[in-house]
Amino acid sequence: MSGRTHTTVLTPQDRIKTFDPYVANLIDRTAWYEASRCIMCFDAPCVTACPTRINIPEFIFRIKTRNYRGSAKIIRESNIFGGECGYVCPVERLCESKCVRNNLGEEPVAISLLQRFVYEMEKPKGLVKFDKAPSNKKKVAVVGAGPAGLSAAYELGRKGYEVTVCDSNAKPGGLLIYGILPWKVAWSVAESEIANIKEYGVRLLTKKPIADAKGLLKDFDAVYISTGATKSAGLGIPGEDLPGVHLAQDFLYKVACYVKGEGKAPELKGKKVVVVGGGDTAIDCAMASLRLGAEKVYVLYRRSLSEMPAVPYGRKQAKEEGAEFMLLTAPVKIIGGNKVSGVECVKMELGSPDASGRRSVKPIKGSEFTVETDVVILAVGQKPDEAALKSFGVKVKDGLIEVDKNYATSIKGVFAGGDAVNGGDTVVEAVAEGKKAAEAIDKYLSGRK
């Protein structure tokens, strides 16, 4: 058996001309070969590493037998957003990091590429559907149409509940539609899976912001809050309010609307851009800036490359496209008058590990310098809208909704999950949380322990 299959990737010069996906998918022959690399482990560690517990060896085995419909069924039994997650999951930190082939000194099985392949083979005949329980006449309201809310809505709809999902955006999907740009995955993938969820009787109401969760209990038997982490964190340094400073979530939302033809993009053509942060969102902002015509993009990160949380694949793509990484560098002030003109920075040095497990950093005295720039994008984390969470009337602690082990809030009948509870995680974690919350809500409404 030879090594892992690698598909065609557009050159950096070509891919920054468009927001379209630039990584080719597997075809029948290469998918069969890659599936044959799976050792079919008993008690497979890749399954344990998957938040939704997809039976990975089983879906791969069905590819080997060319039972693609059966493979899609295995994936969707565990993850209704199996197609989307095939494209956006950080597999380098999850399933593929645990592949036994790593222990053999080889590259892991390309689980994400195989999952994408299954979705593409499933799509022409319609997405796999499962039996739906008869209506139990009970109603559940879901606030927030992101991956956690839609996952819960699907699970409850399949169990026979009448589910209504309310969202303030013009389209359902949350992060899937307004935060993930299409070079990672075409929006049609999430849209097809959302359409599939609707077929279980789930009602989707857009442009429908909700402020009072308790009030919903007049018309519904239970409420699930899953409004996500829609706000970007700031740094708290001088100059953050200058024209030309963008918060990452707002920036990516505007870019998504622009690509959809629903708004104007931030004007970056010919400009220098500084992106502050080291996560996947920072990498997305850098790559989006290059696609909008930025002359130069710098990524400032206060730790070293080994501590950078962004997945290595994304970092590699950004570097190839022209982003320049300035490591062990922290901004202390954004400079400008009527607009941004630069960022005052200081060099950092690594210390002992902090509470996060990564090495702490401290500034090097006398190492201050300035980076000239026209635009600054702050991508230093996201968080829920605390004011919105408090408006629901539930108990909020440290900016997050407080829940018990059953996802129940301080108001009886009101549950919460996803980023509004954990502060922000991956799409697949949100889907997993939605599943768990739906089970808890079902137990509550059915009287089961």
Summary of the structure (lengths in Angstrom):
residues: 449
radius of gyration: 22.6
end to end distance: 49.8
largest distance: 70.5
contacts: 1552
relative contact order: 0.13
helix: 38%
strand: 18%
